[in-house]
Structure formats: C-alpha cells, structure tokens
Amino acid sequence: MFLLATSLAASLSSCDGDDIPEKLDGGHADSGARGTDASAPDADRDASAGRDAATAGACDLLAQDCSDGTEKCAIVQDAAGTLMSACVPVTGAAAAGDTCTRTAAGFGHDDCAPKLFCSFIGEAGPDQGGTRRCHALCDDDAQCANGERCGVLVTAQTTGFCGPSCEPFSDCGKDLTCGDFYNGVGGTTDVWLACRPTGDAKSGAPCANAYECPADHVCTDPAFGNDLRCIALCDVDHACKEGTCQKLGTLRLCI
C-alpha cells in the first residue's frame, strides 16, 4: 500500500500502500492504512499502473492452492480497486530480496516467484530511479525478517507482505522519509510506518496518498472521513507547529 494503505482514518474505521497508488505500492503494495507501495496504496502508489485482469475467485495466498504449477496465488486489485487474492500466471522466479518488474496489469502481475509480492516499500520507487523487490507474503510478523513487519492488504485472509518498518523521525536515507501507513495483523489500531519518497505538498494540503506529502507527514483524515490531508507526525521531541499532538493507534499526529 496498496495498502494497506493511504489513510489511517480508513484503517481505524474499517479496521491499503505498494491504490493504492504507486504506495501501497505496498503497495507502496507498494503500499499500505493505504500507504501501501500496495497503499497504496503505495503507494505505493503501486496499482496506478492498471487494474487486475486475473480470473475472479479467491485462492489461499499462503497455501498457494492454484490449480497447477503454471499459476500462483497473488494479491491483485479488481476493477473496483479492492485488493483480493487470485490465481495469475507465473512469469518469473525472482526470489525474496531480488529486484522485480510489475506489468501494466497491476498488483500480482510480476516476475516474482510464488508466495512473494513485488513492491518498492522502504525505498525509492521506479519514478525516483529505484526499483521494486520481491517480499514474502505473510499473516504474522514472525514470518518476516528482523526489522520487518507484516502489512495486511487482503483483509479477508488477514494476509499481506513483509516490509521494513521505521520509527517516526528516523533517518530513511536520501529523499526518503518515515511516513507511509500500513495495517498490522494486530487489529484496528495496529498500524506501522515504512519509509517512502518525500513529496512536495505542504503540511495540511489535500493528498491522494502519502507520496505527495512532505517529510515526517502521513496522508490521512483524523476525523475518519475522506478529507485526506498531509498531517504532521509528532512526539515529545517534535512539537506541533499547528494543532495538538494526539495519539491515534500507536502513532501521534498533529490534529
């Protein structure tokens, strides 16, 4: 997040980043709380390339129960923008951590091996000169590597993909910031952040996804509606320039 996730409001009210536009990709499948490079959103974010063309019908993302070895069960996006599972053709064998390419068909249509998700979560995306990588599918943080968390994209299976998490105001590297929402597996208030490209929008400006927002901001509507804006993160060492520092889930935002 997708993506997973673009808004904390959405994640807390119903619970997208790789869209989850290019963030969710999470998606940011890439992103997702659509942030996803799933977010989504995204995203990353990452589904802006196109909607899914896979055959309808859910499959088990972890059991990989598609009919034969020519298909894999992948996270895809239907015509309405909903993230779901579906069997898609296997077109590559890239392993976890390898670079990957997503086709114009969108989420799930990539050259990762089965049980992996292609996302630029935690790093610069293709538009910033970076690349996507294959990340393990998961339904528990314990299935992810040290420093990673499981970002839920398909709520029906409480399943998503592993991505590197970050702490607010931490150093994400050049032109990146910690500010991409993803839903965790622990319930409605279990949200976490990933690094994302820094956007050009001003604090308080309307946003479609986190990738548009400046450093140390998230894209959300704290009132649980659809008025998504770039909202500043805060803590005891980073006071709010506007509003007051309030806790939402595990994070603190200037509201």
C-alpha positions as CSV (number, residue, x, y, z in Angstrom):
1,M,0.0,0.0,0.0
2,F,-1.7,-0.6,-1.8
3,L,-2.0,-0.6,1.1
4,L,-2.7,-1.5,3.2
5,A,-2.6,1.5,2.7
6,T,-3.3,5.7,2.2
7,S,-5.2,6.8,5.2
8,L,-5.1,6.0,8.9
9,A,-8.7,7.0,9.1
10,A,-9.7,4.3,6.7
11,S,-7.6,1.7,8.7
12,L,-9.1,2.7,12.0
13,S,-12.7,3.0,10.9
14,S,-12.8,-0.3,8.9
15,C,-10.0,-1.9,10.6
16,D,-4.3,-0.4,1.6
17,G,0.5,1.5,0.3
18,D,3.0,-0.8,-2.7
19,D,-4.0,2.2,-5.0
20,I,-3.2,2.2,-3.5
21,P,-1.4,4.2,-6.0
22,E,2.2,3.7,-6.7
23,K,2.5,3.1,-2.5
24,L,0.9,1.0,-1.4
25,D,2.9,0.1,-3.7
26,G,3.0,-1.6,-0.6
27,G,1.7,-1.2,-2.4
28,H,3.9,1.4,-1.9
29,A,1.5,-2.8,-2.3
30,D,3.8,-0.7,-2.7
31,S,1.8,0.0,-0.2
32,G,-0.2,0.3,2.9
33,A,-3.9,2.2,6.0
34,R,-3.1,2.5,2.4
35,G,0.3,3.7,2.2
36,T,0.9,0.6,0.6
37,D,3.6,0.5,-2.3
38,A,0.4,-1.7,-2.2
39,S,-1.1,1.6,-0.4
40,A,-1.0,2.2,-1.5
41,P,-1.9,2.3,-1.7
42,D,1.7,3.0,-2.3
43,A,1.7,3.6,-2.6
44,D,2.9,2.9,-3.1
45,R,1.4,4.2,-5.3
46,D,1.8,0.9,-6.9
47,A,-1.5,0.0,-8.6
48,S,-1.7,3.1,-10.7
49,A,-0.2,1.0,-13.5
50,G,-3.6,-0.6,-14.0
51,R,-6.3,-2.8,-12.6
52,D,-6.1,-6.6,-12.3
53,A,-7.1,-8.8,-15.2
54,A,-6.9,-12.1,-13.3
55,T,-9.7,-14.6,-13.3
56,A,-12.1,-13.9,-10.4
57,G,-12.1,-16.3,-7.5
58,A,-10.2,-16.2,-4.2
59,C,-7.2,-18.5,-3.5
60,D,-5.1,-19.0,-0.4
61,L,-2.1,-16.8,-0.5
62,L,0.0,-18.8,1.9
63,A,-1.2,-22.3,0.9
64,Q,-0.7,-21.4,-2.8
65,D,-3.6,-23.6,-3.9
66,C,-3.9,-22.6,-7.5
67,S,-4.6,-25.5,-9.9
68,D,-1.1,-26.3,-11.2
69,G,2.4,-25.0,-11.3
70,T,1.8,-22.5,-14.1
71,E,-0.2,-20.2,-11.7
72,K,0.5,-18.5,-8.4
73,C,-1.9,-17.1,-5.8
74,A,-1.2,-13.4,-5.8
75,I,-2.5,-10.2,-4.3
76,V,-4.4,-8.4,-7.1
77,Q,-6.8,-5.5,-7.5
78,D,-10.2,-5.8,-9.0
79,A,-11.9,-3.2,-11.2
80,A,-13.4,-1.5,-8.2
81,G,-9.9,-1.1,-6.6
82,T,-10.4,-3.8,-4.0
83,L,-7.4,-5.8,-3.0
84,M,-8.0,-9.6,-3.1
85,S,-6.4,-12.9,-4.0
86,A,-6.5,-14.6,-7.4
87,C,-4.6,-17.1,-9.5
88,V,-2.3,-15.4,-12.1
89,P,0.2,-16.9,-14.4
90,V,3.8,-17.5,-13.1
91,T,6.0,-15.4,-15.3
92,G,9.3,-15.4,-13.3
93,A,11.3,-16.9,-10.4
94,A,12.8,-13.9,-8.7
95,A,13.5,-14.7,-5.0
96,A,12.8,-12.6,-1.9
97,G,15.1,-9.6,-2.0
98,D,15.6,-9.8,-5.8
99,T,14.6,-6.9,-8.0
100,C,11.3,-7.4,-9.8
101,T,9.1,-5.9,-12.5
102,R,5.4,-5.3,-12.3
103,T,3.5,-5.2,-15.6
104,A,0.8,-2.7,-16.6
105,A,-1.8,-5.3,-15.4
106,G,-1.1,-4.1,-11.8
107,F,-0.7,-5.9,-8.5
108,G,0.3,-9.5,-8.6
109,H,1.4,-9.5,-12.3
110,D,5.2,-9.6,-11.8
111,D,8.2,-11.8,-12.2
112,C,8.4,-12.8,-8.5
113,A,8.2,-16.5,-7.6
114,P,5.0,-17.7,-5.9
115,K,4.4,-16.5,-2.3
116,L,6.1,-13.2,-3.0
117,F,4.9,-9.7,-3.6
118,C,6.6,-7.1,-5.8
119,S,6.9,-3.7,-4.1
120,F,9.3,-0.7,-3.5
121,I,8.3,-0.4,0.1
122,G,11.0,1.2,2.2
123,E,13.0,2.6,-0.8
124,A,12.8,4.8,-3.8
125,G,10.4,3.6,-6.5
126,P,10.8,3.4,-10.2
127,D,9.8,7.1,-10.6
128,Q,12.6,8.1,-8.3
129,G,15.2,6.0,-10.1
130,G,14.8,3.0,-7.7
131,T,13.3,-0.4,-8.2
132,R,10.8,-2.8,-6.7
133,R,11.8,-6.0,-4.9
134,C,10.2,-9.3,-4.0
135,H,8.8,-9.5,-0.5
136,A,7.4,-12.6,1.3
137,L,3.7,-12.9,1.8
138,C,2.7,-13.3,5.5
139,D,-0.1,-13.3,8.0
140,D,2.1,-12.8,11.1
141,D,5.1,-10.6,11.9
142,A,7.0,-13.7,13.0
143,Q,7.2,-14.8,9.3
144,C,9.1,-11.6,8.4
145,A,12.8,-10.9,8.7
146,N,14.3,-8.8,11.6
147,G,13.2,-5.2,11.2
148,E,10.2,-6.1,9.1
149,R,6.5,-6.2,9.8
150,C,3.6,-7.8,8.1
151,G,1.4,-5.3,6.3
152,V,-2.2,-6.6,5.7
153,L,-3.6,-6.0,2.3
154,V,-6.2,-8.7,1.9
155,T,-8.4,-8.4,4.9
156,A,-10.5,-11.5,4.2
157,Q,-7.4,-13.6,4.8
158,T,-5.6,-11.1,7.2
159,T,-2.7,-11.6,4.8
160,G,-0.2,-9.2,3.2
161,F,3.5,-8.9,2.7
162,C,6.6,-8.3,4.8
163,G,8.3,-4.9,4.6
164,P,10.9,-2.9,6.5
165,S,9.3,-0.7,9.2
166,C,10.6,2.6,10.5
167,E,10.1,4.7,13.6
168,P,8.8,8.3,13.2
169,F,11.6,10.8,12.6
170,S,14.2,8.1,11.9
171,D,16.7,8.5,9.0
172,C,15.4,6.7,5.9
173,G,18.1,7.9,3.6
174,K,18.3,10.5,0.8
175,D,15.0,11.8,-0.4
176,L,13.1,9.3,1.8
177,T,11.1,9.9,5.0
178,C,9.3,7.7,7.5
179,G,5.6,8.3,6.7
180,D,3.8,5.5,4.9
181,F,0.9,3.8,6.8
182,Y,0.4,0.1,6.8
183,N,-2.1,-2.1,8.7
184,G,-0.6,-4.7,11.0
185,V,-2.1,-8.0,11.9
186,G,-3.0,-7.0,15.5
187,G,-6.3,-5.3,14.9
188,T,-7.8,-1.9,14.0
189,T,-5.2,0.2,15.9
190,D,-2.2,-1.8,14.9
191,V,-0.6,0.5,12.3
192,W,3.0,0.9,11.4
193,L,5.2,3.1,9.1
194,A,7.6,2.5,6.3
195,C,10.0,4.8,4.5
196,R,8.7,6.4,1.4
197,P,9.8,9.0,-1.2
198,T,9.3,12.6,0.1
199,G,6.6,14.6,-1.6
200,D,6.2,18.3,-2.5
201,A,2.8,19.1,-0.9
202,K,2.7,21.4,2.1
203,S,1.6,20.4,5.6
204,G,-2.2,20.4,5.8
205,A,-2.6,20.2,2.0
206,P,-5.1,17.7,0.4
207,C,-3.4,14.4,-0.6
208,A,-4.3,11.3,-2.5
209,N,-1.6,9.2,-0.9
210,A,1.4,9.6,1.3
211,Y,3.9,10.0,-1.5
212,E,2.6,13.5,-2.1
213,C,3.3,14.7,1.5
214,P,6.4,16.3,2.9
215,A,8.9,14.7,5.3
216,D,7.6,13.4,8.6
217,H,3.9,13.6,7.5
218,V,1.2,11.0,6.7
219,C,-1.8,11.2,4.4
220,T,-4.9,10.7,6.5
221,D,-8.2,12.2,7.8
222,P,-8.1,12.0,11.6
223,A,-11.8,12.6,11.6
224,F,-12.3,9.2,10.0
225,G,-13.8,10.7,6.8
226,N,-12.5,11.1,3.3
227,D,-10.8,14.5,3.7
228,L,-7.3,13.2,3.3
229,R,-4.6,15.7,4.1
230,C,-0.9,15.8,4.9
231,I,-0.8,15.5,8.7
232,A,2.4,16.0,10.6
233,L,3.8,13.3,13.0
234,C,4.8,14.4,16.5
235,D,6.3,13.2,19.7
236,V,7.9,14.6,22.9
237,D,10.8,15.9,20.9
238,H,8.9,17.1,17.9
239,A,6.2,19.6,18.8
240,C,3.3,20.5,16.5
241,K,3.6,23.8,14.6
242,E,-0.2,23.6,14.2
243,G,-2.8,21.7,16.2
244,T,-2.0,19.5,19.2
245,C,-0.2,16.2,19.4
246,Q,-2.7,13.4,19.8
247,K,-2.4,9.6,19.8
248,L,-4.1,7.6,17.1
249,G,-3.4,3.9,17.3
250,T,0.3,3.5,18.0
251,L,1.3,6.8,16.4
252,R,1.0,10.5,17.4
253,L,-0.3,13.1,14.9
254,C,-0.7,16.9,15.0
255,I,-4.5,17.4,15.0
